[in-house]
Each structure stands twice: as structure tokens, then as C-alpha cells.
């Protein structure tokens, strides 16, 4: 988060970030001030939720690189000072075969004339880019968390997040998602390291006839 600036004797105003940066660079679970969250049509009407173009990694065989992702929802969402729970659906503009879904909470801060938003969850998960080398080991028992498939847990969190009514519960769910993502990333790193050690052992044996 950007460094805040002093606005009063004992208050600090957090510098707002761009909405596209929140969606593409920040993990779930923390509220941010957003300077381009809404598009104002007139001084007397509610701002409309902005759906900016994103630069995300696309794992499709046709891409396998950072590509532009565009929102494909046409419905306009008016922002108010009350928190709204929303799903944003994006697809790769290059291959059109890969999607990215965000579950967010957003509202308009009329006093500051800017938006506020928090990512509750996203699918595929934040920071999870499964390479071709990792794919064969992405489903072993070693990746299970308390006996559960972590990807299934994340999918459940996104589904349940849309029906949570209290802000406190939504933020608690987002924190749980972040913990699962962290644990999953660590387990995948360990699995990949073990796989490398095994490959080296096999290669060493095969060197001797």
C-alpha cells in the first residue's frame, strides 16, 4: 500500500491505488482506497463501477504469458456508500479460453470522493501459476490440507462469500482464503523440490550401465 499523507493533527489519509492494480497485484483480505473505482455520469447520480482492463498471466497453451484480460459483464453497477458484494468475470483477450473471477466488496466514499474495495477471493487463486512441470504433481496427497483438496476449499470460499451478509464475516473468510493460498504455495514448492531431487537420483542411476 502506498504511504499515507497527513490530513490532520492525528489522522493519516491512505493514498488510493488504481482499481486495476488492486485486482492484478494485491492479495485478498485487505481494504484499499481506490481512486478510479467509479465513473461519475453527473454530479447528482451515483458513480458506476469501473471494470478496467487487466494484465494477468494466462496459462493457456496458446498464451503462456502475461496477456490483457477484459471484463465481459455488460450490466452496470451503481456504487453507494453501503458495501456491495460483487462478482467480476474476466477473460483473456488473446485466447478467449481462460477466465479470472473476483469476489469483491466495494462502496463509494462520498466524503473523500473515491471508492473503497476489498477482494474477498479470486479464482484461479492469487499468485498461483501452475507450470507444465508442476502440473503432474498438482494433485498428490501431499497437497491436501487437513484431508481436503485446497483448490476445492478455495472454490467453496468463493461460493460462500457471495452469501455472507456481515462485513466482519466476509473479511474473516478472506483471511482464511489467504492462509490456504499461503499453505498451498509452500506445499507446491516443497513438492517441486522433492520432484527435482527424485529426477536427479534417477539420472544418477541411469548414468551407470
N, C-alpha and C positions, 0 to 999 in steps of 0.2 A: 504494500500500500504506500502511496506517496506520502511524503512528510507533510504534517499538518501545518497550518499557519494560525497565529494568534488572532482572535477576533475580539477578545475582551480581556479583562484582568485575569480571570481564572478559566477561560474557555479556549479550546483549540478546535478550529474547523478543519476537518479532514479533507484533503484535496480530492476532488472527484476524479474518477477514471472514466475511460470510454467503455461503452457497453460491449463493444466487440473484444476489448481486452479482457473484460470480466469473463466472457464466455469462452475465450480461447486460451487464456493464460493463468487463470486463478482457479484453485480447487474449491469444491463445495464447502459450505458451512460457515462462511463469514459474510456479514453485511458490508456493502460498499456504497458510497455515494457515486451516482452515475450522472455525468453531465449531459449525455445525449440519449438518455433513456426514452424520452418522449419527444414527439414532434407536435408543436403547437399550431393549430389551424387558425386560431384567432384568440385574442386576449380573454374572451369570455367563455371559450369552450375548453373541455378537458383535453390534455395532451394525448396523442395516440402513441401506443407503444412502438418504438423503433425496432426493426428487425434487420440489423446490419449484416453485410457480407462478412464472412469469417474466413480466416486462413487456418486450416486444420490439416493434420496428416490423414491421408486416405490410404488404407491398406489394400485396396483392390489391386489385382494383378495388373490392370490397365494403368494404374497410377503409381502406387508405392512411393509417394512423395507428398509434400505439402501442396494442397490444392485449395481453390476457393469453394466455400460451401454457402449455399443460398437458402433462405427460408422459403418453404413452399406453401405456407398458410396465407390465405387471402383475407381472412377475417380480421377486421380492425378491432383493437382492444383499447378502450379508453382507460387512462390511468387516473386514479383518485388518491386521496390521502389515506384511504383504507388499503391494507395489504391485500393483494390479489394473488392467487396461486395459479400458475400458468404452465403450459407445456409449449415448448418451441421445437419445431421439427425442421431440420436442415438436411440437405442432400448435396453430394459432391457435384459441382457444376461441370466437371470433366467427364466422369464415367456414369454419373446418374444412378449408380448401383449401390452406393454406400450412404448411410444416413447417420445423423447425430441428433439425439433428443436431449433436451434440457428440461428439468423441472425446476422452476424458479418461483420466488415470492418477490413481488415488486409493488412499489407505491410511488406517488408523486409528492414531494415535499414542497408545498406551495410557498412556504416562508423562504426557503433557500432557492426556490425556482430551479430545482433539479430533482432527479429521481434517486431512489434507493432500491437496491436489489440484493438478493442472496440466492445462490444456487443451492437448491435442496439436494439435487442429484443429477446425474447425466449418464447416458448410455450411447456408445461404449464409455466405460469409466474414464475419468480424468487421468491423463498421463499413461494410459495403458495402450501400448502399440505392440501387438504381438507379431513378431517377425516370422519368416518362414522357418527359421531354425528353431524358434520357440514353440511353434505350433504342435509338433509331436508330443511335447511334454506338458501342454497346457491343461491336460485333463487328468493327470495321475492322482493317486490317493494323497500324495504329499502336499497337494494344494488345498485339500479340504480344510475348512475351518470349523472346528467342533463337529466334524462329520458332515458338514454342509458344503455344497458346491458354492464357492464365493461369487461366481457370476450370477447364479440363481438368487443368492441373497441380495445382490445389488439390484437385480431386476424387481424383486419383491419390494425393496425400499422405494424404488421409483413409483411403483404402482400404488403402494400405500400412502406415499407422500401426497398424492393428489386428493386424498380423502381426509387428511389430518386437518382439524379445524383450528386448533390453538397454535399460535406462533411459537410458543415455548416448545411444544411437541415437535413442530416442524424442524426447528433448529436442533433439537436433540436427535432427530432422525438423520439430519445432515451430518452431525458429528459422528454418528455410528457408521455412516457410509464412508467417511474419511478414514476411520480406523480400519475398516475392512479393506479399503483400497491400499493403505499403507502395508498391512499384513500380506496382502496378495502380492504386491510388488516385491516384498522381501522374500517370500517363498518362491516366486518365479526366478528371482536372481540366484537363490541357492540351488534350485533345480537345474538351472542352466550351467552353474558351476560344476555340479555333480556330473552332468552330461558331458562336459568338456573333459573332466578327469577320466571318465569311462572311455571316451574316444581315444584319449592319449594312451591309456592302458592297452586297449585293443590294438592300436597301431604299433605299440612297442612289441607286443607278442607276435604280430604278423610280420615283423621285420626279420624274424629268425625262422628259417626253413627247417 
